[in-house]
Amino acid sequence: TGQNTFDLKQYALAADMLEEEFVSTSAQEEKAAKAYLLGQTYDFLLKPKSSLEWFEMANQLGYGARAKLAYAYALKSGGEYQKSLQLFNELSKIPTLQQESVKEIRNIEAILSEAKPKGFYYKSNKFSENAMASSYAPAFYNDDFIVFTSDREESSGSQIYGWTSRKFSDLFVTSKNEMKAGIF
């Protein structure tokens, strides 16, 4: 089942299984539980848009406070502060969630009240056009290079990581001025 696969942390496979199970079930309570689990699955897969959609679905299907809380955090992470603020205000009326919700309300209000700095900007260059690969943990190397970790297709080895259904990560190197990277 999708739940068993999720429990084994094989999230990429669990997502497919859970989506099939979601479609095939007609009981609203079960659909709500599958939607919530799908939200968690996509959260672990670092797919915030899909995670947000499934948490929203779980909330709409009446999964309860956990789904509403997850949905509120997903909205906040996506920069949808007003919607998130509204949900945290609703959640603050639940005694067990009051303290956490009030803290998040203060955080969001602080974000909304901050003035944007003038004349400040930054530019982030992509390491790859491959949207599926994860690239992380960059470090400068010999002044002109950047070494980073990635699970891109060019990674060596043939084993597949069950969490993502992608190869295990390797170290890659690129110059500071180019987008081409090679195995370190």
Secondary structure, 3 states (H helix, E strand, C coil): CHHHHHHCCCHHHHHHHHHHHHHHCCCHHHHHHHHHHHHHHHHHCCCHHHHHHHHHHHHHCCCCHHHHHHHHHHHHHCCCHHHHHHHHHHHCCCHHHHHHHHHHHHHHHHHHHCCCCCCCCCCCCCCCCCCCCCEEEEEEECCCEEEEEECCCCCCCCCEECCCCEECCEEEEEECCCCCCEEC
